[in-house]
Amino acid sequence: MKKLLALIVVGFVASSVLAAEFPDISINEVKDLTKSKKAVIIDVNGTESYAQGHVPGALDFEAVQAKLSEVLPKDKNALIVAYCGNPKCQAYLSAARAADKLGYKNIKHMSAGIAGWKDAGMKTEKAKNT
């Protein structure tokens, strides 16, 4: 019984460590960053969703994924914020881990996602026709 309990505890600790792989950032903090332009914000919801509405100034990860090293700043301490659909969505990890592999040290997750952004009454930006 003690071994089973120990395994359960280890499982919970491991899952909480993985969940906190990238620290969370609030909607209000991201809103401020959209104004100050002191972060690169990455939308990981796919190009179709991105076109319908995204956090102002966010990059479409699907469109830039292959050239991410070219579109991110040279400063590896630059703030990178990744988000996807909602708090249960894990797609943001694609962008966050890609930035991490490129050596970026300051990566955060807007866990509320685009759904939380809209629910908070924040304005979205639609993709411009090219």
C-alpha positions in Angstrom: 0.0 0.0 0.0 2.8 2.4 0.8 4.4 1.7 -2.6 1.2 2.5 -4.3 0.7 5.7 -2.4 4.3 6.7 -3.2 3.7 6.0 -6.9 0.6 8.2 -6.8 2.5 11.0 -5.1 5.4 10.8 -7.6 2.8 10.9 -10.5 1.2 14.0 -9.2 4.5 15.7 -8.7 5.7 14.8 -12.1 2.5 16.0 -13.8 2.6 19.3 -11.9 6.2 19.8 -12.9 5.3 19.2 -16.6 2.2 21.5 -16.3 4.6 24.2 -15.1 7.1 23.7 -17.8 6.4 27.3 -19.0 5.1 29.9 -16.5 1.7 31.3 -17.0 1.1 34.9 -17.9 -2.2 36.7 -17.4 -4.5 38.2 -20.0 -3.9 41.7 -18.6 -0.1 41.2 -18.8 -0.4 40.1 -22.4 -2.7 43.1 -23.1 0.0 45.4 -21.8 2.6 43.6 -23.9 0.5 44.1 -27.1 0.7 47.9 -26.4 4.4 48.0 -25.4 5.4 45.5 -28.1 8.0 44.1 -25.5 7.2 40.5 -26.4 6.7 38.2 -29.3 3.3 36.6 -29.0 2.6 33.4 -30.9 -0.8 32.0 -31.7 -0.8 28.2 -32.1 -4.4 27.8 -33.1 -3.8 27.3 -36.8 -4.0 29.6 -39.7 -7.8 29.4 -40.1 -8.4 30.3 -36.5 -5.7 33.0 -36.7 -7.5 34.6 -39.6 -10.7 34.8 -37.7 -9.2 36.6 -34.8 -6.0 36.6 -32.7 -4.3 38.6 -30.0 -3.2 41.8 -31.7 0.3 41.5 -33.1 0.6 37.8 -32.6 2.4 35.6 -35.1 0.6 32.7 -36.8 2.8 29.7 -35.7 1.5 27.5 -38.5 2.7 30.1 -41.0 6.1 30.9 -39.4 7.0 27.6 -37.9 9.5 26.6 -40.6 11.3 30.0 -40.3 10.9 30.6 -36.5 14.5 31.3 -36.0 14.3 34.1 -38.6 11.2 35.8 -37.1 12.2 35.7 -33.4 14.5 38.3 -32.0 18.2 37.7 -31.8 18.1 38.4 -28.0 17.6 34.9 -26.4 16.3 36.7 -23.2 13.4 38.2 -25.2 9.9 37.4 -23.8 8.1 34.9 -25.9 4.4 34.2 -25.1 2.6 31.2 -26.6 -1.1 30.5 -26.5 -3.7 28.3 -28.0 -7.5 27.8 -27.6 -8.2 27.6 -23.9 -6.8 26.4 -20.5 -7.1 22.7 -21.5 -5.4 23.1 -24.9 -1.8 21.9 -25.0 -1.0 23.0 -28.6 0.9 26.0 -27.3 3.7 23.6 -26.3 4.7 23.3 -30.0 5.7 26.9 -30.2 7.0 27.1 -26.6 9.3 24.1 -27.1 10.4 25.2 -30.5 11.5 28.6 -29.0 13.1 26.7 -26.1 15.1 24.5 -28.6 16.3 27.7 -30.3 17.7 28.8 -26.9 15.1 31.3 -25.7 15.1 31.6 -21.9 12.0 33.7 -21.2 9.0 31.7 -22.5 5.5 32.1 -21.0 2.1 30.6 -21.6 -1.2 32.5 -21.7 -3.2 29.6 -20.5 -6.5 31.4 -20.9 -6.0 31.1 -24.6 -7.9 32.9 -27.3 -11.2 31.9 -25.7 -10.2 33.5 -22.4 -9.0 36.5 -24.2 -12.3 37.0 -25.9 -14.3 36.2 -22.8 -12.4 39.0 -21.0 -13.6 41.4 -23.6 -10.3 41.9 -25.3 -10.1 43.0 -28.9 -8.8 40.6 -31.5 -7.1 41.3 -34.8 -8.1 39.6 -38.0 -5.5 38.4 -40.5 -4.9 40.9 -43.3 -5.6 39.8 -46.8 -2.4 39.2 -48.7 
